[in-house]
């Protein structure tokens, strides 16, 4: 668990204990939230979800 900051892409976010993830993308004016209930913590699904949403919306 922990914070996420990507100055190159212009976003920040946080992951939670049940593999949740949120990203605030100030550069593209959007918020992405992935809510899961997966224990133990595994953020791979949420990170892939964020990448797919960004690809679909930005392109």
Residue pairs with C-beta under 8 A, 6 or more apart in sequence:
1 15
1 16
1 17
1 41
2 14
2 15
3 12
3 13
3 14
4 11
4 12
4 13
4 14
4 15
4 23
5 11
5 12
6 12
9 25
9 27
10 25
10 26
10 27
10 28
11 23
11 24
11 25
11 26
11 27
12 23
12 24
13 21
13 22
13 23
13 24
13 32
13 50
14 21
14 22
15 21
15 41
15 43
15 46
17 39
17 41
18 36
18 37
18 38
18 39
18 41
19 36
19 37
19 38
19 39
19 41
19 42
19 43
19 45
19 46
20 33
20 34
20 35
20 36
20 46
21 32
21 33
21 34
21 43
21 46
21 47
21 49
21 50
22 31
22 32
22 33
22 34
23 31
23 32
23 33
23 50
24 31
25 31
25 32
25 54
28 54
28 57
28 58
30 57
32 49
32 50
32 53
32 54
34 45
34 46
34 49
34 50
36 45
36 46
38 45
